[in-house]
Amino acid sequence: MNSPNAKKASSSTEERASGCVEELLRAGAARLREADVEAPRLCAEMLMAHLLGSDRAALCRGSKDKLSMDEAARYEELLARRAAREPVQHIVGHTEFWSLNILCDPAALIPRPETEVVIETALGVLKNSAAPAIADIGTGTGCIAIALATELPGARLYASDISRNALELAARNLAAHGLTRRVQLFEGDMAEPFLSQGLAGRLDAVVCNPPYVAESDKPALQPEVREYEPEAALYGGRDGLRVIARLLAQAGPLLKPAGYLIIEIAQGQAPAVRDLAEKSAGGWRVIRTIADSASIERVLLIQKEKR
């Protein structure tokens, strides 16, 4: 039979092992900071909110609440994964894009804020179209197609990817947003799946966030990107332009005369991509580049010449 003193010691040990939310957040942030994780406090809060099934605002209101030993142990497991540089979006299973909740897993690139420039650009040129037809090549999570379908309720959306796993993830995201009937998914490479569906010359815009990282830049990438995100969605050959060059060569037949091609590009690629477009046999007219919030030229807006 346990003595009262033994019970008291056990209770004291459990209290120390669990700790309150704020204490664990501080310790978690310190651990992530030691692992060179960016925004360690934010990550610690995201992991805690995920564990407790709440949001970050609720953590502040419950900062003095105690976690059970089991909860504290599971929080330690989440911290260990993040300290190993696994992306927090993979750990919690989702991220925010265009104020939308997008499911994430290793099958596709994690949506990033700079890709929202693609949405802004497309909306700018299609705002007067009642029912534009848009193709998203290399859809990944489906975030671009979902954002455009949300903002353009009359639009017809088509999205493709060469990865079946990515398409399965995109399908889950479409279902979560009630867009399964509005966005058609195709498996295939570049223009091929759209051409096979009879969409030649029927699209008002093609949007694409292609693989554009130069293979030589791989060592400089953050571990979260280099070790956890799909290489096929990252690297565009030796100079990062291989996939973009193929896109410029193939997208033209999909578009109506004066249709738009909207491409996300890497920092410093704008002059090279502009040159590729102007020299391409696709019949392109480069309209302008659009910068992201960091003043980096992030999107190229190109128009198919009227013929």
C-alpha positions, 0 to 999 in steps of 0.5 A, a space after each residue: 500500500 502506498 504511503 501518503 508521502 509516496 502519493 504526495 511525491 507522485 503528485 508533485 512529480 506529475 505536476 512538474 512533468 506536465 507544467 502549464 501551457 505557458 511554461 511548456 511554450 517557453 521551453 518549447 520555443 527555447 528548444 526550437 531556437 537552439 535547433 535554428 528553427 525560424 520563428 520558434 515561439 510561433 512554431 511552439 504555439 502552432 504545435 500546442 494549438 494543434 495538440 489541444 485542438 484549439 487556436 493560438 488565441 485560446 492559448 493566451 486565455 488558457 496560459 495557466 492551464 495544466 497539461 496532463 503527463 500524456 499531453 506533455 509527452 505528445 507535445 515533446 514528440 511534436 517539438 522533436 519533429 520540428 527540431 529535426 526541421 520537419 515543416 510545421 505545416 506537415 506536422 499539423 497537416 494544414 496551412 493558410 493560403 489566401 485566407 483559406 485552410 489548405 491541407 498539406 502533406 509531403 506529396 506537394 509543395 507547401 503553399 507560400 505567401 508569395 504564390 498569392 501574387 499569382 492569384 492577384 495577377 489572375 484576378 486583375 486580368 480576369 475581373 471583367 470575365 463572366 465565366 473565364 476558363 482557367 487551367 492550373 498546371 502542376 496544381 500540387 495541393 490545389 491551392 491556386 485553383 481553390 483560391 481562384 474558384 473561390 474568388 471567381 464563382 463563374 469560372 471553370 477551373 481545370 487542374 493537373 499534376 504529374 503526381 497521383 499523390 499530389 492529385 489525391 491531396 488536391 482532391 481532398 482539399 477540393 472536397 474540404 472547400 466544396 469545390 469538387 464539381 467546379 474544379 476538374 482534376 487531370 493526371 498528366 504532364 504540362 499541356 497534354 491532359 488538357 489537350 486530350 480533354 479537348 480544351 485546345 484554344 478554349 482557355 482564358 488563362 493558364 496559371 502555373 507555379 512550376 519547379 524553378 529552383 536551380 539544382 545548384 541551389 539545393 545545398 543552400 535551401 533550408 532543411 525543411 525544403 531540401 529534405 521534406 518537400 518533393 524534388 519533382 516540384 522544386 527543381 527546374 534543371 541546372 539553371 531552374 528554367 527547364 520546366 518554364 521553357 517547356 511551359 512556354 513551348 506548350 501552353 500557347 495552343 491551350 489559350 484563346 487569342 489574347 489569353 494569359 499565361 501567368 507564371 511564378 518565377 524565382 528571384 532573379 529569373 525575370 530577365 531570363 524568362 522574359 527572354 525565353 518568352 520573347 524568343 519562343 515560337 509560342 507567340 507571346 507578348 510579355 506584359 509585365 512582372 509583378 513583385 511580391 511583398 519583399 519587392 522580388 519580381 515573382 510573377 510574369 504576366 504573358 499574353 498570347 498574341 492575337 492572330 
